[in-house]
Amino acid sequence: MTSPSCEPIIVLVVEDELLVRMSAVDLVEEAGFVALEAANADDAMAVIEGHDTDIHIIFTDIDMPGSMDGLGLARTVRDRWPLMRIIVASGHRTPAQADLPSGAAFFAKPYDYDQVSETMRRMVS
């Protein structure tokens, strides 16, 4: 899938569990997007800051090792890159709506691939 300017839609998948991350990358690519990967929030920040084209969506787990969890990453992304769309997922907890940045979507794991794909498409349309 491409944006109106024919640029690819880029989704950064942030997940510390390798197999879950690989599955999420497959979901992103099967939906027609380009996937980038990061194992934690610190890696994700380095990818975002070092990427020469726009990352359109960040798809992050909540519970990860490092200096911040996925909710902290989501808030940081919203503050620094307000146009980036955010999807948060967790298999361990459900955040209150007030804990999510404005406009962010939440999915409980195991999430429905079709629902996540549709949410991504809606976010970039």
C-alpha positions as CSV (number, residue, x, y, z in Angstrom):
1,M,0.0,0.0,0.0
2,T,1.3,3.4,-0.8
3,S,0.4,6.9,0.3
4,P,-1.2,9.4,-2.1
5,S,2.3,10.6,-3.1
6,C,3.2,7.0,-4.0
7,E,5.6,6.6,-1.1
8,P,5.4,3.3,0.7
9,I,3.5,3.3,4.0
10,I,6.1,2.5,6.7
11,V,5.2,0.8,10.0
12,L,7.7,0.4,12.8
13,V,7.0,-2.8,14.8
14,V,8.3,-2.6,18.4
15,E,8.3,-6.0,20.2
16,D,10.9,-7.6,22.4
17,E,9.7,-11.2,21.8
18,L,11.3,-12.3,18.5
19,L,8.5,-14.7,17.3
20,V,5.8,-12.2,18.2
21,R,7.7,-9.5,16.4
22,M,8.2,-11.7,13.3
23,S,4.5,-12.4,13.3
24,A,3.6,-8.7,13.5
25,V,6.0,-7.9,10.7
26,D,4.3,-10.6,8.6
27,L,0.9,-8.9,9.4
28,V,2.2,-5.5,8.3
29,E,3.7,-6.8,5.1
30,E,0.7,-8.9,4.2
31,A,-1.4,-5.7,4.7
32,G,0.7,-4.1,2.0
33,F,2.9,-1.9,4.1
34,V,6.7,-1.8,4.6
35,A,7.8,-3.0,8.0
36,L,10.8,-1.9,10.1
37,E,11.6,-3.6,13.4
38,A,12.8,-2.7,16.8
39,A,13.2,-4.9,19.9
40,N,12.5,-2.2,22.5
41,A,11.7,1.5,22.9
42,D,15.3,2.6,22.9
43,D,15.9,0.8,19.6
44,A,12.7,2.3,18.2
45,M,13.8,5.8,19.1
46,A,17.1,5.2,17.3
47,V,15.2,3.9,14.2
48,I,12.8,6.8,14.1
49,E,15.5,9.4,14.6
50,G,17.8,7.8,12.0
51,H,15.2,7.1,9.3
52,D,15.4,9.4,6.3
53,T,11.8,8.9,5.3
54,D,8.6,9.2,7.3
55,I,7.5,6.4,9.5
56,H,3.7,6.5,9.3
57,I,2.6,4.1,12.1
58,I,4.3,2.7,15.2
59,F,2.9,-0.7,16.3
60,T,4.3,-1.3,19.8
61,D,3.9,-3.8,22.6
62,I,3.6,-2.3,26.1
63,D,5.8,-4.6,28.2
64,M,9.4,-4.4,27.1
65,P,12.8,-4.1,28.7
66,G,14.7,-0.8,28.4
67,S,14.4,2.8,29.6
68,M,10.7,3.0,28.8
69,D,7.8,0.7,28.1
70,G,5.5,0.9,25.1
71,L,3.2,3.4,26.7
72,G,6.1,5.7,27.4
73,L,7.3,5.2,23.8
74,A,3.8,6.0,22.5
75,R,3.6,9.2,24.6
76,T,7.1,10.3,23.4
77,V,6.2,9.6,19.8
78,R,3.0,11.6,20.1
79,D,4.9,14.6,21.7
80,R,7.8,14.6,19.1
81,W,6.1,13.3,16.0
82,P,2.4,14.2,16.4
83,L,1.4,13.0,12.9
84,M,2.7,9.5,13.4
85,R,-0.1,7.1,14.1
86,I,0.1,4.8,17.1
87,I,-1.1,1.2,17.8
88,V,-0.4,-0.3,21.2
89,A,-0.8,-4.0,22.0
90,S,-0.4,-6.1,25.1
91,G,-1.2,-9.6,26.2
92,H,-0.8,-8.7,29.9
93,R,-2.8,-5.5,30.6
94,T,-5.4,-3.2,29.1
95,P,-4.5,0.4,29.6
96,A,-7.1,3.0,30.4
97,Q,-8.1,5.2,27.5
98,A,-6.5,8.1,29.4
99,D,-3.2,6.3,29.4
100,L,-3.1,6.1,25.6
101,P,-2.0,9.1,23.5
102,S,-4.8,10.9,21.7
103,G,-5.8,8.9,18.6
104,A,-4.0,5.8,19.5
105,A,-5.6,2.3,19.1
106,F,-5.2,-0.6,21.5
107,F,-5.4,-4.3,20.8
108,A,-5.2,-7.1,23.3
109,K,-3.1,-10.1,22.4
110,P,-3.7,-12.3,20.7
111,Y,-5.0,-9.7,18.3
112,D,-7.1,-10.3,15.2
113,Y,-4.9,-9.7,12.2
114,D,-7.8,-8.4,10.1
115,Q,-8.8,-5.8,12.7
116,V,-5.2,-4.6,13.1
117,S,-4.7,-4.4,9.3
118,E,-8.0,-2.5,8.9
119,T,-7.0,-0.1,11.6
120,M,-3.7,0.6,9.9
121,R,-5.4,1.2,6.6
122,R,-7.9,3.5,8.2
123,M,-5.1,5.4,10.0
124,V,-3.3,6.3,6.7
125,S,-6.3,6.9,4.5
